[in-house]
Amino acid sequence: MKKFLGLVAVASALSFGSTIGLDALGEEHVLGGTASAAGRGFAGGAKTGDAEGVAVTNPARLAFDQKVVFNLNFLIEMDLVSGNHDDFSSVGITLPSFNLSFPMGDFGAMGLSLWQHYASSFNQETEESDAKLEYAGSVYELVPTYALRLPYLRSFSLGVSGHYVLGSISRSLTLKKNLDGLDSSDVWGVADYSLTDYVEGTWEIKDHPMYYTFALQYRGREASYYFSYTTGYTLQNDLKYNFRISEVDSLAPTKNTRLIDVPAMFATGVNYRFKKKHNVMMDLTWRAWDSDIENMAGSWNMEKETRTQGDFMASLGYQCDGSGLFYDPYWKQINYRVGAWYRDWYIDGVNEFGGSIGAGFPLGRKGTTVDLALQGGMRFADTNSEWDEAFFAIRIGLTGIGSWGQSRR
């Protein structure tokens, strides 16, 4: 795979997303991935508040919300890729998550989230236009959530969420005409000649409609904690391979189903609040991969498997909450954030360091907020099949707060 990418990266066309793991699951987006969480280094799963909303790793947090929360997020990421004396850049724009939640008083709270778990998006071709590689696909999850504070133990809450998986993926590897060594009188014979290995498929969970996350949250006067467990599941990817000749003829398609065993995940986090508005938080997630991933592969001697490792992430963040008072100076109403993280990808030998700063800007008196986060870092690949990447990203989130279905005071 890396040799072929080295071929097509001679000149940089417009491309999208990370190059790591394209033939496996692709780039794994941080769970939830909201702009507010990104600004504090993706920490804060234990932080509660009226505008926090759904947390993918901690559904129990939702029980402490008192207002309806709507959240929409955008991600703009630039990757500077290097390896084997080849360097190029890629830029992508995605919509990684959408969240809606609403409280129901003594009956708990419900939420719904749509977020992009994995993404495989890439588009490169050589300056001479004799080779082209395209990936396009995502694994999305629709996540309904329910949370309830415990009777008589109101500082504790329980939460559960289901993860319904959907998505598709395609890959196109094209080798076009190569006139080297041909006499001019023979060029006409290959004028429109090209070979394309085209693969497409869909994603779902094998034998089950969903996988699940269970969480327990404690909210204290100063410190809050959570612990969650996400069940393991098997991803099923039904693929169809089609070898095309010059786009006018093709061989009989072949089919294959690859099964990817995704292990259970454990997550925990703490938020410590002091002087009412200052929050220091830390989150940990861990998933023990114990089997390799079958690649899309196909023809041209592409690698058959991607080796895996333990998937681990540690994030540390700080947030200074705004006053929430409309008559205060505007700079006092802003939420200020900073954070950093370390992450071992699911791919063996790939790890990531990153940092971020962010802010939440209130709009009007009703609680609507625009969140902005700036991120940067490095991904290192200690493997022959992947590249090193420096990345810079901008996340923008729109959060609306309302009181739907609640009586006026």
DRENBA-123228 format. One line per field, with one value per residue (C-alpha): residue in three letters; x, y, z. Coordinates in nm, 2 decimals, padded with zeros to 4 digits. Layout:
BEGIN
code <- (ALA,...)
east <- (X,...)
north <- (Y,...)
up <- (Z,...)
! end
This chain:
BEGIN
code <- (MET,LYS,LYS,PHE,LEU,GLY,LEU,VAL,ALA,VAL,ALA,SER,ALA,LEU,SER,PHE,GLY,SER,THR,ILE,GLY,LEU,ASP,ALA,LEU,GLY,GLU,GLU,HIS,VAL,LEU,GLY,GLY,THR,ALA,SER,ALA,ALA,GLY,ARG,GLY,PHE,ALA,GLY,GLY,ALA,LYS,THR,GLY,ASP,ALA,GLU,GLY,VAL,ALA,VAL,THR,ASN,PRO,ALA,ARG,LEU,ALA,PHE,ASP,GLN,LYS,VAL,VAL,PHE,ASN,LEU,ASN,PHE,LEU,ILE,GLU,MET,ASP,LEU,VAL,SER,GLY,ASN,HIS,ASP,ASP,PHE,SER,SER,VAL,GLY,ILE,THR,LEU,PRO,SER,PHE,ASN,LEU,SER,PHE,PRO,MET,GLY,ASP,PHE,GLY,ALA,MET,GLY,LEU,SER,LEU,TRP,GLN,HIS,TYR,ALA,SER,SER,PHE,ASN,GLN,GLU,THR,GLU,GLU,SER,ASP,ALA,LYS,LEU,GLU,TYR,ALA,GLY,SER,VAL,TYR,GLU,LEU,VAL,PRO,THR,TYR,ALA,LEU,ARG,LEU,PRO,TYR,LEU,ARG,SER,PHE,SER,LEU,GLY,VAL,SER,GLY,HIS,TYR,VAL,LEU,GLY,SER,ILE,SER,ARG,SER,LEU,THR,LEU,LYS,LYS,ASN,LEU,ASP,GLY,LEU,ASP,SER,SER,ASP,VAL,TRP,GLY,VAL,ALA,ASP,TYR,SER,LEU,THR,ASP,TYR,VAL,GLU,GLY,THR,TRP,GLU,ILE,LYS,ASP,HIS,PRO,MET,TYR,TYR,THR,PHE,ALA,LEU,GLN,TYR,ARG,GLY,ARG,GLU,ALA,SER,TYR,TYR,PHE,SER,TYR,THR,THR,GLY,TYR,THR,LEU,GLN,ASN,ASP,LEU,LYS,TYR,ASN,PHE,ARG,ILE,SER,GLU,VAL,ASP,SER,LEU,ALA,PRO,THR,LYS,ASN,THR,ARG,LEU,ILE,ASP,VAL,PRO,ALA,MET,PHE,ALA,THR,GLY,VAL,ASN,TYR,ARG,PHE,LYS,LYS,LYS,HIS,ASN,VAL,MET,MET,ASP,LEU,THR,TRP,ARG,ALA,TRP,ASP,SER,ASP,ILE,GLU,ASN,MET,ALA,GLY,SER,TRP,ASN,MET,GLU,LYS,GLU,THR,ARG,THR,GLN,GLY,ASP,PHE,MET,ALA,SER,LEU,GLY,TYR,GLN,CYS,ASP,GLY,SER,GLY,LEU,PHE,TYR,ASP,PRO,TYR,TRP,LYS,GLN,ILE,ASN,TYR,ARG,VAL,GLY,ALA,TRP,TYR,ARG,ASP,TRP,TYR,ILE,ASP,GLY,VAL,ASN,GLU,PHE,GLY,GLY,SER,ILE,GLY,ALA,GLY,PHE,PRO,LEU,GLY,ARG,LYS,GLY,THR,THR,VAL,ASP,LEU,ALA,LEU,GLN,GLY,GLY,MET,ARG,PHE,ALA,ASP,THR,ASN,SER,GLU,TRP,ASP,GLU,ALA,PHE,PHE,ALA,ILE,ARG,ILE,GLY,LEU,THR,GLY,ILE,GLY,SER,TRP,GLY,GLN,SER,ARG,ARG)
east <- (00.00,00.27,00.46,00.15,00.07,00.43,00.36,00.04,00.18,00.44,00.21,-00.06,-00.41,-00.70,-00.73,-00.93,-00.84,-00.57,-00.38,-00.35,-00.55,-00.73,-00.75,-00.85,-01.11,-00.96,-00.91,-01.10,-01.25,-01.24,-01.56,-01.82,-01.58,-01.77,-01.61,-01.64,-01.47,-01.20,-01.11,-01.02,-00.83,-01.13,-01.15,-01.46,-01.68,-01.76,-01.84,-02.20,-02.39,-02.70,-02.52,-02.31,-02.56,-02.48,-02.14,-02.08,-01.85,-02.07,-02.44,-02.50,-02.40,-02.72,-02.93,-02.80,-02.90,-03.19,-03.25,-03.29,-02.95,-02.90,-02.54,-02.40,-02.03,-01.80,-01.44,-01.18,-00.85,-00.52,-00.27,00.10,00.21,00.57,00.75,01.00,01.12,00.77,00.57,00.22,-00.08,-00.45,-00.74,-01.09,-01.42,-01.66,-01.96,-01.84,-02.13,-02.49,-02.65,-03.00,-03.10,-03.39,-03.47,-03.79,-03.78,-03.82,-03.84,-03.47,-03.34,-03.32,-03.08,-02.99,-02.65,-02.53,-02.15,-01.88,-01.67,-01.43,-01.36,-01.17,-01.15,-00.86,-00.81,-00.47,-00.32,00.02,00.12,00.15,-00.21,-00.10,-00.21,-00.50,-00.62,-00.95,-01.12,-01.46,-01.64,-01.75,-01.88,-02.15,-02.34,-02.69,-02.68,-03.00,-02.93,-03.13,-03.01,-03.17,-03.07,-03.11,-03.39,-03.26,-02.91,-02.94,-02.57,-02.56,-02.69,-02.71,-02.70,-02.72,-02.69,-02.72,-02.50,-02.67,-02.40,-02.44,-02.22,-02.04,-01.70,-01.54,-01.19,-01.07,-00.72,-00.66,-00.35,-00.37,-00.18,00.20,00.37,00.73,00.91,00.64,00.70,00.50,00.32,00.18,00.06,-00.29,-00.34,-00.33,-00.47,-00.76,-00.64,-00.67,-00.71,-00.92,-00.96,-01.29,-01.43,-01.74,-01.93,-02.15,-02.11,-02.33,-02.31,-02.30,-02.60,-02.71,-02.89,-02.67,-02.38,-02.42,-02.25,-02.34,-02.22,-02.23,-02.18,-02.12,-02.16,-02.02,-02.00,-01.64,-01.55,-01.74,-01.65,-01.78,-01.70,-01.84,-01.82,-01.89,-01.96,-01.76,-01.91,-01.83,-01.83,-01.95,-01.83,-01.99,-01.76,-01.79,-01.48,-01.50,-01.20,-01.26,-01.08,-01.10,-01.44,-01.61,-01.55,-01.52,-01.46,-01.73,-01.74,-01.64,-01.78,-01.62,-01.73,-01.48,-01.55,-01.37,-01.39,-01.40,-01.32,-01.50,-01.39,-01.35,-01.36,-01.34,-01.30,-01.29,-01.38,-01.27,-01.43,-01.30,-01.40,-01.73,-01.60,-01.26,-01.26,-00.97,-01.05,-00.89,-01.03,-00.90,-01.03,-00.89,-00.97,-00.76,-00.74,-00.64,-00.69,-00.57,-00.79,-00.85,-00.79,-01.00,-00.69,-00.78,-00.53,-00.18,-00.03,-00.18,-00.13,-00.39,-00.40,-00.34,-00.18,-00.35,-00.25,-00.42,-00.63,-00.56,-00.62,-00.54,-00.67,-00.62,-00.82,-00.91,-01.22,-01.30,-01.68,-01.84,-02.06,-02.38,-02.51,-02.61,-02.54,-02.17,-01.90,-01.89,-01.54,-01.66,-01.94,-01.70,-01.60,-01.22,-01.06,-00.72,-00.62,-00.38,-00.39,-00.19,-00.34,-00.24,-00.44,-00.59,-00.31,00.01,00.29,00.07,00.04,-00.06,00.02,-00.20,-00.30,-00.58,-00.73,-01.09,-01.36,-01.74,-01.90,-02.26,-02.51,-02.80,-02.99,-03.13,-02.81,-02.71,-02.33,-02.08,-01.78,-01.44,-01.14,-00.80,-00.61,-00.26,-00.03,00.16,00.08,00.38,00.38,00.64,00.54,00.63,00.28,00.18,00.30,00.39,00.14,00.14,-00.22,-00.39,-00.77,-01.04,-01.37,-01.68,-01.99,-02.33,-02.50,-02.86,-03.03,-03.41,-03.69,-03.91,-04.20,-04.12,-04.38,-04.31,-04.24)
north <- (00.00,00.25,00.19,00.26,00.57,00.68,00.65,00.86,01.13,01.26,01.57,01.67,01.70,01.78,01.50,01.45,01.31,01.10,00.84,00.60,00.28,00.35,-00.02,-00.13,00.09,00.43,00.72,00.67,01.00,01.08,00.95,01.23,01.48,01.80,02.14,02.22,01.89,01.94,02.27,02.10,01.81,01.58,01.57,01.64,01.33,01.38,01.75,01.83,02.14,02.27,02.28,01.97,01.73,01.38,01.22,00.90,00.75,00.86,00.84,00.88,01.25,01.33,01.28,01.60,01.83,02.06,02.21,02.09,02.09,02.08,02.06,02.05,02.02,02.08,01.98,02.13,01.93,01.97,01.69,01.72,01.37,01.26,00.93,00.77,01.11,01.20,01.48,01.61,01.77,01.69,01.90,01.77,01.91,01.68,01.68,01.45,01.47,01.59,01.57,01.64,01.58,01.68,01.62,01.46,01.56,01.26,01.03,01.10,01.23,01.11,01.20,01.11,01.14,01.08,01.07,00.95,00.68,00.59,00.77,00.66,00.96,01.02,01.13,01.15,01.11,01.16,01.47,01.26,01.12,00.76,00.65,00.75,00.63,00.72,00.62,00.74,00.60,00.63,00.42,00.63,00.54,00.65,00.66,00.68,00.75,00.73,00.84,00.85,00.99,00.73,00.78,00.89,00.89,01.20,01.25,00.92,00.85,00.55,00.57,00.34,00.40,00.18,00.22,00.14,00.11,00.21,00.33,00.25,00.24,00.24,00.23,00.29,00.22,00.32,00.27,00.46,00.45,00.43,00.52,00.46,00.23,00.24,00.36,00.66,00.44,00.22,00.49,00.49,00.14,00.24,00.59,00.53,00.22,00.20,-00.06,00.00,-00.21,-00.09,-00.21,-00.10,-00.23,-00.15,-00.16,-00.32,-00.52,-00.89,-01.08,-00.78,-00.46,-00.26,-00.26,-00.09,00.15,00.14,00.42,00.52,00.89,01.06,01.44,01.60,01.96,01.98,01.65,01.44,01.09,00.85,00.49,00.33,-00.01,-00.05,-00.40,-00.57,-00.63,-00.77,-00.53,-00.69,-00.54,-00.69,-00.61,-00.64,-00.63,-00.52,-00.51,-00.26,-00.22,00.13,00.19,00.01,-00.36,-00.54,-00.89,-01.07,-00.91,-01.11,-01.08,-01.11,-01.04,-00.94,-00.96,-00.73,-00.81,-00.48,-00.55,-00.40,-00.06,00.09,00.46,00.67,01.04,01.30,01.67,01.88,02.22,02.50,02.86,02.78,02.84,02.66,02.30,02.06,01.73,01.40,01.12,00.77,00.52,00.17,-00.10,-00.42,-00.53,-00.90,-00.98,-00.82,-00.65,-00.80,-00.53,-00.45,-00.56,-00.72,-00.71,-00.58,-00.76,-00.52,-00.62,-00.86,-00.75,-00.46,-00.54,-00.40,-00.29,-00.18,00.14,00.39,00.76,00.99,01.35,01.64,01.96,02.29,02.51,02.84,02.87,03.20,03.39,03.31,03.66,03.86,04.20,04.11,04.23,04.00,03.86,03.73,03.54,03.34,02.98,02.95,02.60,02.44,02.07,01.80,01.43,01.12,00.84,00.49,00.41,00.07,00.02,-00.13,00.12,00.43,00.69,01.05,01.36,01.67,01.99,02.24,02.57,02.68,02.91,02.92,03.25,03.31,03.46,03.64,03.58,03.23,03.04,02.97,02.93,02.91,02.69,02.72,02.49,02.49,02.16,02.06,01.76,01.47,01.11,00.88,00.55,00.29,00.07,00.03,00.05,00.39,00.75,01.01,01.30,01.65,01.78,02.10,02.13,02.38,02.26,02.47,02.39,02.54,02.47,02.58,02.56,02.56,02.47,02.26,02.10,02.27,02.49,02.86,03.00)
up <- (00.00,00.09,-00.23,-00.43,-00.23,-00.29,-00.66,-00.66,-00.43,-00.67,-00.71,-00.47,-00.59,-00.36,-00.10,00.22,00.56,00.71,00.50,00.80,00.79,00.46,00.37,00.72,00.91,00.83,01.07,01.40,01.51,01.88,02.04,02.03,01.88,01.97,01.93,02.30,02.40,02.13,02.28,02.61,02.46,02.44,02.82,03.02,03.00,03.37,03.34,03.39,03.30,03.11,02.78,02.79,02.62,02.49,02.57,02.37,02.63,02.92,02.86,03.24,03.22,03.04,03.36,03.51,03.22,03.29,02.95,02.59,02.41,02.03,01.90,01.54,01.47,01.17,01.13,00.89,00.90,00.71,00.72,00.62,00.52,00.49,00.43,00.19,00.07,-00.05,00.11,00.03,00.20,00.23,00.34,00.44,00.56,00.75,00.98,01.26,01.49,01.56,01.90,02.05,02.41,02.63,03.00,03.13,03.50,03.73,03.42,03.34,03.01,02.65,02.37,02.01,01.84,01.49,01.48,01.24,01.40,01.12,00.79,00.48,00.24,00.00,-00.36,-00.52,-00.87,-01.03,-01.22,-01.54,-01.47,-01.51,-01.17,-00.94,-00.60,-00.44,-00.12,-00.01,00.30,00.66,00.94,01.11,01.43,01.53,01.91,02.12,02.49,02.81,03.16,03.50,03.84,04.12,04.37,04.72,04.58,04.36,04.32,04.12,03.77,03.53,03.16,02.86,02.49,02.18,01.88,01.54,01.27,00.91,00.63,00.31,00.16,-00.19,-00.33,-00.69,-00.80,-01.16,-01.38,-01.70,-02.02,-02.01,-02.34,-02.23,-02.48,-02.74,-03.10,-03.21,-03.46,-03.18,-02.94,-03.10,-02.97,-02.60,-02.63,-02.40,-02.21,-01.83,-01.56,-01.26,-00.95,-00.80,-00.46,-00.29,00.02,00.32,00.70,00.96,01.29,01.24,01.40,01.62,01.57,01.80,02.05,02.39,02.63,03.01,03.25,03.61,03.70,04.04,04.07,04.38,04.49,04.36,04.20,03.95,03.82,03.57,03.46,03.14,02.96,02.59,02.47,02.19,01.85,01.51,01.21,00.89,00.56,00.25,-00.05,-00.42,-00.64,-01.00,-01.23,-01.51,-01.84,-01.99,-01.82,-02.11,-02.02,-01.69,-01.56,-01.36,-01.01,-00.71,-00.36,-00.01,00.34,00.59,00.96,01.21,01.58,01.77,02.14,02.44,02.56,02.91,02.98,03.29,03.37,03.65,03.66,03.95,03.99,04.21,04.27,04.09,03.73,03.70,03.58,03.56,03.39,03.28,03.07,02.99,02.73,02.66,02.41,02.39,02.03,02.01,01.64,01.32,01.07,00.73,00.47,00.16,-00.04,-00.38,-00.66,-00.72,-00.42,-00.16,00.20,00.33,00.70,00.92,01.25,01.57,01.91,02.23,02.16,02.44,02.49,02.78,02.77,03.01,02.99,03.16,03.12,03.27,03.26,03.15,03.39,03.21,03.29,02.99,03.16,03.24,03.00,02.70,02.77,03.11,02.94,02.72,02.81,02.78,02.71,02.67,02.66,02.54,02.47,02.39,02.18,02.06,01.75,01.69,01.42,01.55,01.58,01.53,01.80,01.83,02.04,02.02,02.19,02.16,02.26,02.23,02.34,02.36,02.24,02.37,02.12,02.27,02.59,02.52,02.56,02.20,02.17,01.89,02.00,01.83,01.88,01.72,01.73,01.62,01.67,01.52,01.42,01.42,01.23,01.33,01.04,00.67,00.55,00.70,00.69,00.95,00.96,01.11,01.15,01.21,01.26,01.32,01.48,01.49,01.69,01.72,02.05,02.11,02.45,02.50,02.74,02.50,02.69,03.02,03.19,03.22,03.56)
! end
